[in-house]
């Protein structure tokens, strides 16, 4: 039962997709580079964007920026 309580506690601290997108864009603006395109795609899908697995990451990031500015 303890593992379940630990799992719930970790899950509550996870930011929603919009907050993850804001953190991603902030990190990129500071000069960071996302290393895992699957995470970027997951964030974009969480925002309601349709993302191809073959789409360049720069295009996906631009679409995330546009979605956040709406």
N, C-alpha and C positions, 0 to 999 in steps of 0.2 A: 504494500500500500504506500510505502514511503516513496517509491519510484514515481508513483502517480502524482503525489504532491509536488515532488521536485519538477516533474514535467510541466505541471500547470504553472508553477512559479516561473519557470523559464519562458513559457509561452506568453505569459502576460506582459513580459518586458519587451516583446518583439514589436517594433514599430509597424504601422500599417503601410500599405503600398505607397501612398502619397508621401509619407514621411521618409520612406526609403528612397524615393525619387529625389526628394529635396536634398537628402544627405549625399546621394550619388552625384548630383549636379554640383553641390558645394565642393565635394572632393575633387571633381574634375576641374572646376574653376581655380582651385588652389594648385593645380599642376599635376594632380594624380591621374593615373591611367587605370581604368578597369581591366582586370586581367581575365575575368571569366564572363564571356558573352552570355552564358546561360542565365546568370544573375541579372544582367541588364535586360535580357528578354523577359525574364520573370517579372521584373518591376514594370516594364512596359505593358505586359499583359494584365497585370494587376490594376493598371490605370485604364484598362479597357481598350488598349491598342491591339490591333492585329499585327503580329510580327512574324516574318518568315525567318526560319533558322538560317537561311542563306543571306539575309540582309546584312549589309555592313554595319558594324557596331556604331560607326559615326552617324549613320542615318537614323538608327534607333535612338541614339542619344539626342539628336536634333528633334525627333518626334516627341521624346519625353519632355524636352524643354518647351516645346509648343503646347503640350498638354498641360504643363504646369502654369503656363502664362494665361490659360483660359480661365 
